[in-house]
Amino acid sequence: MKKMAVMTFLALFLAASAVRAEDENSPEEIKKDIQAHRAFAEFHLQTALCLESGKPHQTCEEALKKSCRGKASGPHCGMKHAHQP
């Protein structure tokens, strides 16, 4: 029973350490992440403005896809995060 408690504690400790290590980014990494979020916010803002202007949804979606090409994941301009597999 004592051995099981120690093993559980160690597993929880290692899991918490892994999460903490993942959250520690260098200032350069944080700056790049901020820039990426701002760029994607701009892509989505342009799509919203396109839709507000009365253009068809398909036209605005195609413009979004074009601006995101090579920078995004998925069909809706989702951000790629380097720290995610």
C-alpha positions, -999 to +999 in steps of 0.1 A: +000+000+000+028+024+009+046+015-024+014+023-043+011+057-026+047+066-034+043+056-070+011+077-073+029+107-058+058+103-082+035+100-112+016+132-102+049+150-095+062+141-129+030+151-147+030+185-129+066+190-138+060+183-174+031+208-175+052+234-158+081+229-182+058+233-212+045+266-199+080+281-195+087+298-229+115+322-236+107+359-242+114+354-279+089+325-281+063+345-263+069+375-287+065+352-317+033+337-303+019+372-297+027+382-333+011+350-346-021+357-326-022+393-339-018+381-375-046+356-371-068+381-355-062+404-385-071+376-409-104+370-390-111+407-388-107+411-425-132+382-430-157+399-407-153+431-426-158+413-458-190+397-446-203+431-432-198+446-466-224+423-480-202+400-500-211+363-502-199+341-474-180+319-499-161+349-512-150+359-478-141+324-468-120+320-499-101+353-491-095+340-455-082+307-468-059+325-493-045+348-466-039+319-442-024+295-467+008+280-453+002+296-419-028+278-406-042+244-399-076+231-408-102+246-432-110+276-410-076+293-405-068+277-372-035+286-356-007+261-356+010+259-323+046+247-323+042+233-288+013+211-298+018+178-317 
